[in-house]
Each structure stands twice: as structure tokens, then as C-alpha cells.
Amino acid sequence: MTRILIRAALILVAVALASTAEAKGCLKGAVVGGIAGHMAGHGVMGAAAGCAVGRHQANKRDNAVQQGDQGSRAH
């Protein structure tokens, strides 16, 4: 149990040190990925993959919002 808490603390520190723009979506993805990875015996790898997927999804949402804003300005 203490290993899980140590890993979670390290992940939170890493996220806190990252800039806000880069960490967008990473925290939620890291938590979900870390839990899923822990169940499979690979918590740290799950957290890293979850962070990457979370950032990717956040960037896709931001791009969709920006494209929607540009389309409404053209009219």
C-alpha cells in the first residue's frame, strides 16, 4: 500500500512541476491509467500512458473549440 502512495505522490509532483498548458488532461489520465495499470501490475506505466492519452484528448478538444470559434467569426 505504501508503494502505491509513493508512486501516486511522485506522479502528482511530476504533474505539479509541469506547466499548466502541458499538464492539461494529464492528471486525470494519469490517475485513471495508474489505477488500471496497478490492477495489471504496471501502475507507473499505466500512469504514464494515461497522462499521454489525457493530454492528447485535451488537445483534440482545444483544437475543436478553436476551429468552432473560427467558423463562427467567418459568418
Secondary structure by P-SEA (a helix, b strand, c coil): caaaaaaaaaaaaaaaacccccccaaaaaaaaaaaaaaaaccaaaaaaaaaaaaaaaaaaaaaaaaaaaaaaaac
